[in-house]
Amino acid sequence: MYILGWYFTMADFAKRFGAGRPLDAFGERILGPYYEKCKVITGTPRPLLSSSFAGKCCIVYIASTSVPGSLEPSRLNGMIEGLKDALGENTEPQWIRLPVSPL
């Protein structure tokens, strides 16, 4: 399976979005700003977080090859722009194969 998103090492994720549980940081520092930016879009899709303490990584993702509906271009374009702002990223999301091999 592949997911479309942004890959962070656990250390980089904690440095950028706050130490502690990645899910808490995701909810407070990423989802809040994302929904604020996208609040005018009806039915805004929710980005997801995949984190692995064994693999020492966090992936914020917006689509998956296992969910064909998530690949709709009109859905993805708005999410990408909103998440780039919330993440402070200027790079486009990448296709990441799961499971991720540890660095």
Secondary structure, DSSP 4 states (H G I P E B T S, - for coil): -EEEEEEEEHHHHHHHH-SS-HHHHIIIIIIHHHHHHHTTSTTPPPPEEEEETTTTEEEEEEEETTBGGGG-HHHHHHHHHHHHHHHT--SPPEEEESSPPP-
